[in-house]
């Protein structure tokens, strides 16, 4: 199984907070051994915390164009009023995970949030 880990964060969210949440999400999903990558919105390219978290986790960090995230929106399970206002998406973490995993992907772990960061995990493997 290959995982797409979608991440979102508030401006200047510490890398440690993002890293801790991603580790918690991976453990909760029971997929610690699966290869993975972090995915987020292209607009988050200036967030140092994302780069720090990716480096500490040893995972690639991929910035996705808004159109790909929009295409994944109908498959999101949660809604954030703030994310909808800022990005026109129901959930940044979930749409990034779903878009990162590709067409037909499903959420393995819906969005969880803590300390200014959010995370969701998707897979393109059948159930």
N, CA, C and O atoms as a printed pandas DataFrame, in Angstrom:
     atom_number atom_name residue_name chain_id  residue_number  x_coord  y_coord  z_coord
0              1         N          UNK        A               1    0.841   -1.169    0.000
1              2        CA          UNK        A               1    0.000    0.000    0.000
2              3         C          UNK        A               1    0.888    1.235    0.000
3              4         O          UNK        A               1    1.861    1.292    0.751
4              5         N          UNK        A               2    0.570    2.220   -0.827
5              6        CA          UNK        A               2    1.233    3.508   -0.823
6              7         C          UNK        A               2    0.236    4.538   -0.317
7              8         O          UNK        A               2   -0.916    4.565   -0.748
8              9         N          UNK        A               3    0.684    5.376    0.592
9             10        CA          UNK        A               3   -0.204    6.346    1.216
10            11         C          UNK        A               3    0.081    7.759    0.756
11            12         O          UNK        A               3    1.225    8.134    0.499
12            13         N          UNK        A               4   -0.985    8.533    0.658
13            14        CA          UNK        A               4   -0.882    9.965    0.442
14            15         C          UNK        A               4   -1.348   10.621    1.732
15            16         O          UNK        A               4   -2.492   10.441    2.149
16            17         N          UNK        A               5   -0.470   11.373    2.356
17            18        CA          UNK        A               5   -0.786   12.045    3.605
18            19         C          UNK        A               5   -1.017   13.515    3.291
19            20         O          UNK        A               5   -0.090   14.245    2.940
20            21         N          UNK        A               6   -2.263   13.933    3.423
21            22        CA          UNK        A               6   -2.605   15.331    3.183
22            23         C          UNK        A               6   -2.392   16.133    4.443
23            24         O          UNK        A               6   -2.792   15.712    5.529
24            25         N          UNK        A               7   -1.759   17.295    4.305
25            26        CA          UNK        A               7   -1.518   18.152    5.462
26            27         C          UNK        A               7   -1.955   19.583    5.170
27            28         O          UNK        A               7   -1.859   20.077    4.046
28            29         N          UNK        A               8   -2.430   20.215    6.211
29            30        CA          UNK        A               8   -2.763   21.628    6.175
30            31         C          UNK        A               8   -2.262   22.229    7.470
31            32         O          UNK        A               8   -2.011   21.512    8.439
32            33         N          UNK        A               9   -2.114   23.549    7.489
33            34        CA          UNK        A               9   -1.645   24.190    8.721
34            35         C          UNK        A               9   -1.963   25.672    8.692
35            36         O          UNK        A               9   -2.129   26.283    7.637
36            37         N          UNK        A              10   -2.040   26.222    9.887
37            38        CA          UNK        A              10   -2.164   27.669   10.018
38            39         C          UNK        A              10   -0.829   28.288    9.660
39            40         O          UNK        A              10    0.198   27.609    9.663
40            41         N          UNK        A              11   -0.839   29.569    9.354
41            42        CA          UNK        A              11    0.392   30.279    9.023
42            43         C          UNK        A              11    1.388   30.160   10.185
43            44         O          UNK        A              11    1.037   30.350   11.349
44            45         N          UNK        A              12    2.625   29.843    9.836
45            46        CA          UNK        A              12    3.728   29.722   10.802
46            47         C          UNK        A              12    3.527   28.627   11.845
47            48         O          UNK        A              12    4.050   28.725   12.955
48            49         N          UNK        A              13    2.779   27.594   11.497
49            50        CA          UNK        A              13    2.615   26.448   12.388
50            51         C          UNK        A              13    3.989   25.773   12.543
51            52         O          UNK        A              13    4.678   25.551   11.547
52            53         N          UNK        A              14    4.388   25.451   13.761
53            54        CA          UNK        A              14    5.704   24.829   13.959
54            55         C          UNK        A              14    5.801   23.453   13.289
55            56         O          UNK        A              14    4.845   22.678   13.289
56            57         N          UNK        A              15    6.954   23.177   12.729
57            58        CA          UNK        A              15    7.185   21.883   12.096
58            59         C          UNK        A              15    6.979   20.725   13.049
59            60         O          UNK        A              15    6.505   19.663   12.646
60            61         N          UNK        A              16    7.331   20.922   14.309
61            62        CA          UNK        A              16    7.178   19.864   15.301
62            63         C          UNK        A              16    5.702   19.498   15.479
63            64         O          UNK        A              16    5.371   18.325   15.646
64            65         N          UNK        A              17    4.812   20.500   15.444
65            66        CA          UNK        A              17    3.374   20.235   15.594
66            67         C          UNK        A              17    2.850   19.423   14.413
67            68         O          UNK        A              17    2.052   18.502   14.586
68            69         N          UNK        A              18    3.306   19.773   13.218
69            70        CA          UNK        A              18    2.884   19.043   12.020
70            71         C          UNK        A              18    3.424   17.615   12.073
71            72         O          UNK        A              18    2.691   16.658   11.825
72            73         N          UNK        A              19    4.707   17.479   12.396
73            74        CA          UNK        A              19    5.325   16.156   12.480
74            75         C          UNK        A              19    4.602   15.266   13.494
75            76         O          UNK        A              19    4.315   14.104   13.203
76            77         N          UNK        A              20    4.308   15.801   14.675
77            78        CA          UNK        A              20    3.633   15.029   15.722
78            79         C          UNK        A              20    2.264   14.561   15.248
79            80         O          UNK        A              20    1.887   13.411   15.474
80            81         N          UNK        A              21    1.518   15.446   14.592
81            82        CA          UNK        A              21    0.190   15.077   14.120
82            83         C          UNK        A              21    0.267   14.010   13.024
83            84         O          UNK        A              21   -0.535   13.076   13.019
84            85         N          UNK        A              22    1.210   14.137   12.108
85            86        CA          UNK        A              22    1.362   13.135   11.045
86            87         C          UNK        A              22    1.725   11.779   11.649
87            88         O          UNK        A              22    1.166   10.756   11.253
88            89         N          UNK        A              23    2.644   11.764   12.591
89            90        CA          UNK        A              23    2.998   10.495   13.249
90            91         C          UNK        A              23    1.789    9.871   13.945
91            92         O          UNK        A              23    1.578    8.660   13.870
92            93         N          UNK        A              24    1.004   10.699   14.616
93            94        CA          UNK        A              24   -0.206   10.214   15.295
94            95         C          UNK        A              24   -1.201    9.647   14.274
95            96         O          UNK        A              24   -1.813    8.606   14.510
96            97         N          UNK        A              25   -1.354   10.333   13.151
97            98        CA          UNK        A              25   -2.292    9.874   12.109
98            99         C          UNK        A              25   -1.858    8.532   11.528
99           100         O          UNK        A              25   -2.687    7.645   11.321
100          101         N          UNK        A              26   -0.568    8.383   11.268
101          102        CA          UNK        A              26   -0.049    7.127   10.718
102          103         C          UNK        A              26   -0.293    5.977   11.694
103          104         O          UNK        A              26   -0.700    4.890   11.285
104          105         N          UNK        A              27   -0.048    6.210   12.963
105          106        CA          UNK        A              27   -0.285    5.170   13.970
106          107         C          UNK        A              27   -1.772    4.843   14.078
107          108         O          UNK        A              27   -2.150    3.675   14.162
108          109         N          UNK        A              28   -2.609    5.875   14.078
109          110        CA          UNK        A              28   -4.050    5.663   14.186
110          111         C          UNK        A              28   -4.576    4.873   12.993
111          112         O          UNK        A              28   -5.475    4.045   13.139
112          113         N          UNK        A              29   -4.015    5.131   11.815
113          114        CA          UNK        A              29   -4.460    4.427   10.604
114          115         C          UNK        A              29   -3.863    3.022   10.523
115          116         O          UNK        A              29   -4.293    2.215    9.699
116          117         N          UNK        A              30   -2.875    2.724   11.370
117          118        CA          UNK        A              30   -2.264    1.404   11.375
118          119         C          UNK        A              30   -1.460    1.102   10.125
119          120         O          UNK        A              30   -1.456   -0.026    9.634
120          121         N          UNK        A              31   -0.781    2.119    9.615
121          122        CA          UNK        A              31   -0.053    1.930    8.349
122          123         C          UNK        A              31    1.365    2.487    8.433
123          124         O          UNK        A              31    1.845    3.125    7.495
124          125         N          UNK        A              32    2.022    2.247    9.543
125          126        CA          UNK        A              32    3.358    2.800    9.752
126          127         C          UNK        A              32    4.404    2.269    8.782
127          128         O          UNK        A              32    5.412    2.934    8.543
128          129         N          UNK        A              33    4.184    1.087    8.220
129          130        CA          UNK        A              33    5.181    0.486    7.338
130          131         C          UNK        A              33    4.989    0.839    5.860
131          132         O          UNK        A              33    5.850    0.532    5.036
132          133         N          UNK        A              34    3.872    1.478    5.524
133          134        CA          UNK        A              34    3.578    1.773    4.123
134          135         C          UNK        A              34    4.391    2.973    3.634
135          136         O          UNK        A              34    4.567    3.943    4.372
136          137         N          UNK        A              35    4.886    2.915    2.395
137          138        CA          UNK        A              35    5.559    4.087    1.832
138          139         C          UNK        A              35    4.568    5.235    1.705
139          140         O          UNK        A              35    3.386    5.023    1.433
140          141         N          UNK        A              36    5.060    6.445    1.904
141          142        CA          UNK        A              36    4.153    7.587    1.912
142          143         C          UNK        A              36    4.844    8.845    1.415
143          144         O          UNK        A              36    6.064    8.898    1.266
144          145         N          UNK        A              37    4.022    9.855    1.165
145          146        CA          UNK        A              37    4.490   11.198    0.845
146          147         C          UNK        A              37    3.482   12.187    1.423
147          148         O          UNK        A              37    2.314   11.853    1.625
148          149         N          UNK        A              38    3.947   13.405    1.686
149          150        CA          UNK        A              38    3.075   14.472    2.169
150          151         C          UNK        A              38    2.594   15.300    0.989
151          152         O          UNK        A              38    3.364   15.609    0.079
152          153         N          UNK        A              39    1.312   15.659    1.012
153          154        CA          UNK        A              39    0.717   16.473   -0.045
154          155         C          UNK        A              39   -0.023   17.648    0.579
155          156         O          UNK        A              39   -0.648   17.509    1.630
156          157         N          UNK        A              40    0.050   18.799   -0.069
157          158        CA          UNK        A              40   -0.672   19.975    0.397
158          159         C          UNK        A              40   -0.937   20.917   -0.770
159          160         O          UNK        A              40   -0.524   20.659   -1.901
160          161         N          UNK        A              41   -1.625   21.999   -0.480
161          162        CA          UNK        A              41   -1.991   23.012   -1.473
162          163         C          UNK        A              41   -0.748   23.797   -1.901
163          164         O          UNK        A              41    0.125   24.079   -1.079
164          165         N          UNK        A              42   -0.671   24.144   -3.166
165          166        CA          UNK        A              42    0.460   24.931   -3.686
166          167         C          UNK        A              42    0.621   26.255   -2.933
167          168         O          UNK        A              42    1.736   26.764   -2.820
168          169         N          UNK        A              43   -0.465   26.811   -2.425
169          170        CA          UNK        A              43   -0.407   28.082   -1.696
170          171         C          UNK        A              43    0.370   27.961   -0.387
171          172         O          UNK        A              43    0.752   28.976    0.195
172          173         N          UNK        A              44    0.607   26.749    0.081
173          174        CA          UNK        A              44    1.336   26.531    1.336
174          175         C          UNK        A              44    2.848   26.415    1.124
175          176         O          UNK        A              44    3.580   26.091    2.059
176          177         N          UNK        A              45    3.313   26.674   -0.086
177          178        CA          UNK        A              45    4.727   26.518   -0.427
178          179         C          UNK        A              45    5.657   27.392    0.411
179          180         O          UNK        A              45    6.853   27.108    0.483
180          181         N          UNK        A              46    5.150   28.436    1.039
181          182        CA          UNK        A              46    5.992   29.307    1.846
182          183         C          UNK        A              46    5.995   28.971    3.325
183          184         O          UNK        A              46    6.561   29.719    4.123
184          185         N          UNK        A              47    5.378   27.868    3.710
185          186        CA          UNK        A              47    5.280   27.509    5.130
186          187         C          UNK        A              47    6.492   26.685    5.576
187          188         O          UNK        A              47    6.613   25.517    5.208
188          189         N          UNK        A              48    7.381   27.281    6.361
189          190        CA          UNK        A              48    8.585   26.560    6.772
190          191         C          UNK        A              48    8.279   25.306    7.589
191          192         O          UNK        A              48    9.021   24.327    7.508
192          193         N          UNK        A              49    7.205   25.315    8.370
193          194        CA          UNK        A              49    6.859   24.162    9.191
194          195         C          UNK        A              49    6.625   22.907    8.375
195          196         O          UNK        A              49    6.941   21.805    8.823
196          197         N          UNK        A              50    6.072   23.065    7.181
197          198        CA          UNK        A              50    5.837   21.906    6.312
198          199         C          UNK        A              50    7.162   21.285    5.865
199          200         O          UNK        A              50    7.307   20.063    5.848
200          201         N          UNK        A              51    8.113   22.126    5.508
201          202        CA          UNK        A              51    9.427   21.623    5.080
202          203         C          UNK        A              51   10.162   20.946    6.244
203          204         O          UNK        A              51   10.806   19.912    6.070
204          205         N          UNK        A              52   10.054   21.545    7.423
205          206        CA          UNK        A              52   10.691   20.965    8.610
206          207         C          UNK        A              52   10.082   19.597    8.917
207          208         O          UNK        A              52   10.801   18.626    9.152
208          209         N          UNK        A              53    8.739   19.533    8.913
209          210        CA          UNK        A              53    8.061   18.263    9.214
210          211         C          UNK        A              53    8.438   17.195    8.194
211          212         O          UNK        A              53    8.742   16.062    8.568
212          213         N          UNK        A              54    8.423   17.544    6.915
213          214        CA          UNK        A              54    8.760   16.567    5.873
214          215         C          UNK        A              54   10.188   16.048    6.067
215          216         O          UNK        A              54   10.436   14.849    5.939
216          217         N          UNK        A              55   11.111   16.936    6.371
217          218        CA          UNK        A              55   12.500   16.523    6.569
218          219         C          UNK        A              55   12.628   15.611    7.785
219          220         O          UNK        A              55   13.328   14.600    7.735
220          221         N          UNK        A              56   11.961   15.963    8.865
221          222        CA          UNK        A              56   12.046   15.149   10.089
222          223         C          UNK        A              56   11.367   13.793    9.918
223          224         O          UNK        A              56   11.776   12.806   10.530
224          225         N          UNK        A              57   10.336   13.750    9.087
225          226        CA          UNK        A              57    9.646   12.489    8.817
226          227         C          UNK        A              57   10.333   11.665    7.731
227          228         O          UNK        A              57   10.057   10.476    7.574
228          229         N          UNK        A              58   11.229   12.307    6.983
229          230        CA          UNK        A              58   11.907   11.621    5.885
230          231         C          UNK        A              58   10.977   11.333    4.716
231          232         O          UNK        A              58   11.134   10.329    4.020
232          233         N          UNK        A              59    9.993   12.233    4.500
233          234        CA          UNK        A              59    9.007   12.035    3.435
234          235         C          UNK        A              59    9.082   13.156    2.407
235          236         O          UNK        A              59    9.380   14.301    2.749
236          237         N          UNK        A              60    8.808   12.822    1.132
237          238        CA          UNK        A              60    8.731   13.873    0.125
238          239         C          UNK        A              60    7.546   14.796    0.417
239          240         O          UNK        A              60    6.532   14.359    0.961
240          241         N          UNK        A              61    7.678   16.056    0.057
241          242        CA          UNK        A              61    6.614   17.048    0.224
242          243         C          UNK        A              61    6.210   17.534   -1.161
243          244         O          UNK        A              61    7.029   18.071   -1.906
244          245         N          UNK        A              62    4.933   17.339   -1.498
245          246        CA          UNK        A              62    4.434   17.664   -2.834
246          247         C          UNK        A              62    3.366   18.745   -2.720
247          248         O          UNK        A              62    2.413   18.611   -1.952
248          249         N          UNK        A              63    3.533   19.818   -3.492
249          250        CA          UNK        A              63    2.558   20.906   -3.521
250          251         C          UNK        A              63    1.668   20.723   -4.745
251          252         O          UNK        A              63    2.149   20.679   -5.878
252          253         N          UNK        A              64    0.366   20.619   -4.500
253          254        CA          UNK        A              64   -0.592   20.333   -5.570
254          255         C          UNK        A              64   -1.311   21.593   -6.035
255          256         O          UNK        A              64   -1.610   22.475   -5.231
256          257         N          UNK        A              65   -1.588   21.678   -7.341
257          258        CA          UNK        A              65   -2.327   22.828   -7.854
258          259         C          UNK        A              65   -3.784   22.796   -7.383
259          260         O          UNK        A              65   -4.349   21.722   -7.176
260          261         N          UNK        A              66   -4.390   23.974   -7.214
261          262        CA          UNK        A              66   -5.763   24.057   -6.724
262          263         C          UNK        A              66   -6.759   23.200   -7.516
263          264         O          UNK        A              66   -7.689   22.642   -6.934
264          265         N          UNK        A              67   -6.576   23.093   -8.815
265          266        CA          UNK        A              67   -7.521   22.337   -9.643
266          267         C          UNK        A              67   -7.585   20.861   -9.225
267          268         O          UNK        A              67   -8.669   20.279   -9.181
268          269         N          UNK        A              68   -6.445   20.261   -8.924
269          270        CA          UNK        A              68   -6.440   18.861   -8.484
270          271         C          UNK        A              68   -7.171   18.691   -7.157
271          272         O          UNK        A              68   -7.887   17.711   -6.953
272          273         N          UNK        A              69   -6.985   19.648   -6.263
273          274        CA          UNK        A              69   -7.666   19.586   -4.974
274          275         C          UNK        A              69   -9.176   19.763   -5.159
275          276         O          UNK        A              69   -9.977   19.093   -4.507
276          277         N          UNK        A              70   -9.543   20.665   -6.049
277          278        CA          UNK        A              70  -10.965   20.893   -6.322
278          279         C          UNK        A              70  -11.619   19.624   -6.871
279          280         O          UNK        A              70  -12.748   19.300   -6.502
280          281         N          UNK        A              71  -10.923   18.913   -7.741
281          282        CA          UNK        A              71  -11.465   17.678   -8.321
282          283         C          UNK        A              71  -11.678   16.599   -7.260
283          284         O          UNK        A              71  -12.557   15.750   -7.412
284          285         N          UNK        A              72  -10.889   16.623   -6.197
285          286        CA          UNK        A              72  -11.030   15.637   -5.125
286          287         C          UNK        A              72  -12.094   16.031   -4.098
287          288         O          UNK        A              72  -12.478   15.209   -3.265
288          289         N          UNK        A              73  -12.567   17.258   -4.145
289          290        CA          UNK        A              73  -13.509   17.779   -3.148
290          291         C          UNK        A              73  -14.751   16.921   -2.910
291          292         O          UNK        A              73  -15.147   16.750   -1.757
292          293         N          UNK        A              74  -15.387   16.371   -3.959
293          294        CA          UNK        A              74  -16.604   15.587   -3.700
294          295         C          UNK        A              74  -16.364   14.348   -2.836
295          296         O          UNK        A              74  -17.311   13.804   -2.267
296          297         N          UNK        A              75  -15.119   13.897   -2.731
297          298        CA          UNK        A              75  -14.826   12.690   -1.947
298          299         C          UNK        A              75  -14.423   12.997   -0.505
299          300         O          UNK        A              75  -14.198   12.080    0.284
300          301         N          UNK        A              76  -14.330   14.282   -0.159
301          302        CA          UNK        A              76  -13.964   14.665    1.211
302          303         C          UNK        A              76  -15.109   14.326    2.164
303          304         O          UNK        A              76  -16.281   14.388    1.793
304          305         N          UNK        A              77  -14.753   13.971    3.382
305          306        CA          UNK        A              77  -15.758   13.585    4.382
306          307         C          UNK        A              77  -16.039   14.670    5.401
307          308         O          UNK        A              77  -17.112   14.676    6.003
308          309         N          UNK        A              78  -15.107   15.590    5.613
309          310        CA          UNK        A              78  -15.314   16.631    6.619
310          311         C          UNK        A              78  -15.315   18.002    5.955
311          312         O          UNK        A              78  -14.902   18.162    4.806
312          313         N          UNK        A              79  -15.795   18.989    6.717
313          314        CA          UNK        A              79  -15.875   20.356    6.209
314          315         C          UNK        A              79  -15.279   21.318    7.233
315          316         O          UNK        A              79  -15.502   21.182    8.436
316          317         N          UNK        A              80  -14.529   22.275    6.744
317          318        CA          UNK        A              80  -13.991   23.346    7.572
318          319         C          UNK        A              80  -14.470   24.664    6.974
319          320         O          UNK        A              80  -14.168   24.974    5.821
320          321         N          UNK        A              81  -15.212   25.434    7.755
321          322        CA          UNK        A              81  -15.714   26.725    7.279
322          323         C          UNK        A              81  -14.544   27.634    6.881
323          324         O          UNK        A              81  -14.612   28.335    5.871
324          325         N          UNK        A              82  -13.485   27.616    7.675
325          326        CA          UNK        A              82  -12.324   28.475    7.392
326          327         C          UNK        A              82  -11.639   28.069    6.087
327          328         O          UNK        A              82  -11.290   28.928    5.277
328          329         N          UNK        A              83  -11.448   26.769    5.882
329          330        CA          UNK        A              83  -10.796   26.294    4.656
330          331         C          UNK        A              83  -11.681   26.597    3.439
331          332         O          UNK        A              83  -11.181   26.962    2.375
332          333         N          UNK        A              84  -12.988   26.444    3.607
333          334        CA          UNK        A              84  -13.896   26.776    2.501
334          335         C          UNK        A              84  -13.774   28.249    2.128
335          336         O          UNK        A              84  -13.758   28.594    0.946
336          337         N          UNK        A              85  -13.687   29.130    3.146
337          338        CA          UNK        A              85  -13.568   30.566    2.885
338          339         C          UNK        A              85  -12.232   30.916    2.238
339          340         O          UNK        A              85  -12.185   31.751    1.334
340          341         N          UNK        A              86  -11.149   30.289    2.688
341          342        CA          UNK        A              86   -9.813   30.609    2.175
342          343         C          UNK        A              86   -9.493   29.964    0.825
343          344         O          UNK        A              86   -8.893   30.594   -0.046
344          345         N          UNK        A              87   -9.899   28.701    0.662
345          346        CA          UNK        A              87   -9.463   27.939   -0.510
346          347         C          UNK        A              87  -10.591   27.399   -1.383
347          348         O          UNK        A              87  -10.337   26.882   -2.471
348          349         N          UNK        A              88  -11.841   27.513   -0.914
349          350        CA          UNK        A              88  -12.959   26.962   -1.681
350          351         C          UNK        A              88  -12.985   25.445   -1.668
351          352         O          UNK        A              88  -13.525   24.819   -2.579
352          353         N          UNK        A              89  -12.397   24.852   -0.629
353          354        CA          UNK        A              89  -12.320   23.401   -0.487
354          355         C          UNK        A              89  -12.973   22.989    0.827
355          356         O          UNK        A              89  -12.938   23.754    1.791
356          357         N          UNK        A              90  -13.564   21.804    0.890
357          358        CA          UNK        A              90  -14.169   21.369    2.154
358          359         C          UNK        A              90  -13.135   21.083    3.239
359          360         O          UNK        A              90  -13.371   21.375    4.411
360          361         N          UNK        A              91  -12.001   20.520    2.861
361          362        CA          UNK        A              91  -10.929   20.184    3.800
362          363         C          UNK        A              91   -9.622   20.158    3.026
363          364         O          UNK        A              91   -9.488   19.421    2.049
364          365         N          UNK        A              92   -8.674   20.949    3.455
365          366        CA          UNK        A              92   -7.383   20.971    2.770
366          367         C          UNK        A              92   -6.661   19.637    2.917
367          368         O          UNK        A              92   -6.135   19.105    1.940
368          369         N          UNK        A              93   -6.633   19.094    4.130
369          370        CA          UNK        A              93   -5.922   17.832    4.369
370          371         C          UNK        A              93   -6.547   16.683    3.581
371          372         O          UNK        A              93   -5.834   15.905    2.947
372          373         N          UNK        A              94   -7.868   16.574    3.617
373          374        CA          UNK        A              94   -8.522   15.461    2.925
374          375         C          UNK        A              94   -8.407   15.574    1.419
375          376         O          UNK        A              94   -8.120   14.580    0.753
376          377         N          UNK        A              95   -8.624   16.762    0.860
377          378        CA          UNK        A              95   -8.532   16.882   -0.601
378          379         C          UNK        A              95   -7.099   16.682   -1.073
379          380         O          UNK        A              95   -6.875   16.134   -2.152
380          381         N          UNK        A              96   -6.115   17.125   -0.270
381          382        CA          UNK        A              96   -4.709   16.908   -0.642
382          383         C          UNK        A              96   -4.368   15.423   -0.611
383          384         O          UNK        A              96   -3.677   14.924   -1.499
384          385         N          UNK        A              97   -4.852   14.711    0.413
385          386        CA          UNK        A              97   -4.597   13.274    0.499
386          387         C          UNK        A              97   -5.244   12.544   -0.676
387          388         O          UNK        A              97   -4.606   11.715   -1.325
388          389         N          UNK        A              98   -6.501   12.851   -0.942
389          390        CA          UNK        A              98   -7.224   12.186   -2.036
390          391         C          UNK        A              98   -6.603   12.500   -3.401
391          392         O          UNK        A              98   -6.440   11.608   -4.233
392          393         N          UNK        A              99   -6.262   13.755   -3.623
393          394        CA          UNK        A              99   -5.640   14.134   -4.897
394          395         C          UNK        A              99   -4.255   13.497   -5.026
395          396         O          UNK        A              99   -3.868   13.056   -6.108
396          397         N          UNK        A             100   -3.521   13.452   -3.928
397          398        CA          UNK        A             100   -2.185   12.856   -3.945
398          399         C          UNK        A             100   -2.210   11.372   -4.238
399          400         O          UNK        A             100   -1.295   10.846   -4.871
400          401         N          UNK        A             101   -3.251   10.690   -3.782
401          402        CA          UNK        A             101   -3.364    9.242   -4.005
402          403         C          UNK        A             101   -3.915    8.918   -5.387
403          404         O          UNK        A             101   -3.788    7.784   -5.849
404          405         N          UNK        A             102   -4.524    9.894   -6.053
405          406        CA          UNK        A             102   -4.982    9.682   -7.422
406          407         C          UNK        A             102   -6.462    9.356   -7.542
407          408         O          UNK        A             102   -7.183    9.229   -6.553
408          409         N          UNK        A             103   -6.885    9.225   -8.793
409          410        CA          UNK        A             103   -8.289    8.939   -9.090
410          411         C          UNK        A             103   -8.706    7.640   -8.416
411          412         O          UNK        A             103   -7.962    6.659   -8.428
412          413         N          UNK        A             104   -9.872    7.637   -7.842
413          414        CA          UNK        A             104  -10.377    6.441   -7.197
414          415         C          UNK        A             104   -9.864    6.225   -5.791
415          416         O          UNK        A             104  -10.182    5.211   -5.169
416          417         N          UNK        A             105   -9.075    7.159   -5.274
417          418        CA          UNK        A             105   -8.540    7.017   -3.918
418          419         C          UNK        A             105   -9.658    7.127   -2.895
419          420         O          UNK        A             105  -10.704    7.725   -3.144
420          421         N          UNK        A             106   -9.403    6.528   -1.734
421          422        CA          UNK        A             106  -10.355    6.603   -0.616
422          423         C          UNK        A             106   -9.596    7.036    0.625
423          424         O          UNK        A             106   -8.390    6.819    0.740
424          425         N          UNK        A             107  -10.316    7.652    1.549
425          426        CA          UNK        A             107   -9.694    8.051    2.803
426          427         C          UNK        A             107   -9.501    6.835    3.708
427          428         O          UNK        A             107  -10.434    6.067    3.941
428          429         N          UNK        A             108   -8.303    6.677    4.203
429          430        CA          UNK        A             108   -7.981    5.651    5.187
430          431         C          UNK        A             108   -8.222    6.245    6.576
431          432         O          UNK        A             108   -8.656    5.552    7.497
432          433         N          UNK        A             109   -7.934    7.535    6.704
433          434        CA          UNK        A             109   -8.148    8.267    7.945
434          435         C          UNK        A             109   -8.661    9.661    7.597
435          436         O          UNK        A             109   -7.925   10.453    7.009
436          437         N          UNK        A             110   -9.920    9.979    7.951
437          438        CA          UNK        A             110  -10.412   11.338    7.735
438          439         C          UNK        A             110   -9.597   12.336    8.554
439          440         O          UNK        A             110   -8.809   11.953    9.419
440          441         N          UNK        A             111   -9.795   13.590    8.273
441          442        CA          UNK        A             111   -9.010   14.668    8.875
442          443         C          UNK        A             111   -9.020   14.631   10.397
443          444         O          UNK        A             111  -10.060   14.475   11.037
444          445         N          UNK        A             112   -7.827   14.780   10.948
445          446        CA          UNK        A             112   -7.664   15.045   12.370
446          447         C          UNK        A             112   -6.892   16.354   12.479
447          448         O          UNK        A             112   -6.092   16.678   11.600
448          449         N          UNK        A             113   -7.124   17.101   13.542
449          450        CA          UNK        A             113   -6.479   18.408   13.700
450          451         C          UNK        A             113   -6.002   18.601   15.124
451          452         O          UNK        A             113   -6.609   18.119   16.080
452          453         N          UNK        A             114   -4.886   19.325   15.239
453          454        CA          UNK        A             114   -4.342   19.647   16.556
454          455         C          UNK        A             114   -3.228   20.670   16.403
455          456         O          UNK        A             114   -2.433   20.604   15.466
456          457         N          UNK        A             115   -3.181   21.605   17.321
457          458        CA          UNK        A             115   -2.079   22.575   17.411
458          459         C          UNK        A             115   -1.839   23.342   16.106
459          460         O          UNK        A             115   -0.697   23.642   15.760
460          461         N          UNK        A             116   -2.917   23.654   15.389
461          462        CA          UNK        A             116   -2.787   24.444   14.168
462          463         C          UNK        A             116   -2.478   23.651   12.919
463          464         O          UNK        A             116   -2.266   24.232   11.854
464          465         N          UNK        A             117   -2.447   22.339   13.028
465          466        CA          UNK        A             117   -2.177   21.478   11.864
466          467         C          UNK        A             117   -3.344   20.521   11.649
467          468         O          UNK        A             117   -4.078   20.195   12.581
468          469         N          UNK        A             118   -3.501   20.076   10.397
469          470        CA          UNK        A             118   -4.504   19.055   10.091
470          471         C          UNK        A             118   -3.858   18.017    9.196
471          472         O          UNK        A             118   -2.903   18.300    8.472
472          473         N          UNK        A             119   -4.400   16.803    9.261
473          474        CA          UNK        A             119   -3.814   15.689    8.527
474          475         C          UNK        A             119   -4.910   14.686    8.168
475          476         O          UNK        A             119   -5.824   14.448    8.958
476          477         N          UNK        A             120   -4.814   14.110    6.993
477          478        CA          UNK        A             120   -5.695   13.032    6.558
478          479         C          UNK        A             120   -4.854   12.077    5.719
479          480         O          UNK        A             120   -3.833   12.471    5.156
480          481         N          UNK        A             121   -5.289   10.816    5.638
481          482        CA          UNK        A             121   -4.523    9.823    4.890
482          483         C          UNK        A             121   -5.446    9.134    3.877
483          484         O          UNK        A             121   -6.565    8.739    4.202
484          485         N          UNK        A             122   -4.948    9.000    2.646
485          486        CA          UNK        A             122   -5.703    8.330    1.593
486          487         C          UNK        A             122   -4.844    7.256    0.931
487          488         O          UNK        A             122   -3.615    7.292    0.982
488          489         N          UNK        A             123   -5.535    6.300    0.308
489          490        CA          UNK        A             123   -4.867    5.221   -0.419
490          491         C          UNK        A             123   -5.624    4.970   -1.711
491          492         O          UNK        A             123   -6.832    5.194   -1.783
492          493         N          UNK        A             124   -4.920    4.508   -2.725
493          494        CA          UNK        A             124   -5.593    4.159   -3.972
494          495         C          UNK        A             124   -5.833    2.662   -4.076
495          496         O          UNK        A             124   -6.306    2.179   -5.105
496          497         N          UNK        A             125   -5.507    1.915   -3.003
497          498        CA          UNK        A             125   -5.774    0.477   -2.995
498          499         C          UNK        A             125   -7.240    0.223   -2.669
499          500         O          UNK        A             125   -7.842    0.953   -1.881
500          501         N          UNK        A             126   -7.818   -0.824   -3.282
501          502        CA          UNK        A             126   -9.194   -1.164   -2.926
502          503         C          UNK        A             126   -9.278   -1.603   -1.462
503          504         O          UNK        A             126   -8.285   -2.032   -0.874
504          505         N          UNK        A             127  -10.445   -1.492   -0.900
505          506        CA          UNK        A             127  -10.650   -1.889    0.521
506          507         C          UNK        A             127  -10.270   -3.304    0.772
507          508         O          UNK        A             127  -10.383   -3.783    1.901
